[in-house]
Amino acid sequence: MPCGEAVAAGGAFLLLPRGVLLLLGVCSALSLEIKASPKVQAFIGEQVLLKCSFKSSSPITESLTVDWTYRPLTGGQMETIFHYQSVPYPTTVGKFKDRISWVGNVAKGDASVAIQSPVMSDNGTFICSVKNPPDVYHNIPQTMLIVTERGLSFQLTSAVLLSILVFLPSIIVVVLLLVRMGRKFGVLKEKKKSGCKKSSIEVSDE
């Protein structure tokens, strides 16, 4: 019985024959552990890395295979876009032709790939699958790729925004006071330069 079917048996495992229980234990011991980023942000035209790492209880051999599959954001069937076994085999058809490359190292448990010149239509779900016989059963992590246009690199944090809101009015008031003082100083300077003397009437009025 495949491990998938055995696991599906759920709470009925106590009723299974002893041989099936032994098989369940073997499947559990031989399973791989795969980790991948749940979400990856990419920018149009800039290479994006899809990370995938794995741990296997068996030694790495030439039988190890890596498969990357893709499903568009709009839905549809999964399609294999990359295969690795000793050497990389990127897809030769479809939208990822000549745009996907191997950057992993299976000896270090790395099964990552890179996508060149991503576009918004690349948005979707990517799945990294690794098999290292006899380890062939593993979890299925999914990576959601979101491709957008690169905006301003500077982003206002809440602290920066709060500081601006607090200090901006004070800065405006200081600037206005400086401008007013500058104008007064300019008027006094002009009067001093003109050398005009006030009459006794003007003095008394003041």
Protein Blocks (a to p, Z undefined) as FASTA:
>chain_A
ZZklmmmnmmmlmmpcfklmmmmmmmmmmpccddddfbdcddehiacddddddddfbdcd
fkbccddddddfkbpadddfbdcehiacddfedjkgokaccfbdfknopabdcdehiafk
lgccddddddddfbfbdcdddddddddddddfbdcdfklmmmmmmmmmmmmmmmmmmmmm
mmmmmmmmmmmmnopacdfklmmmZZ
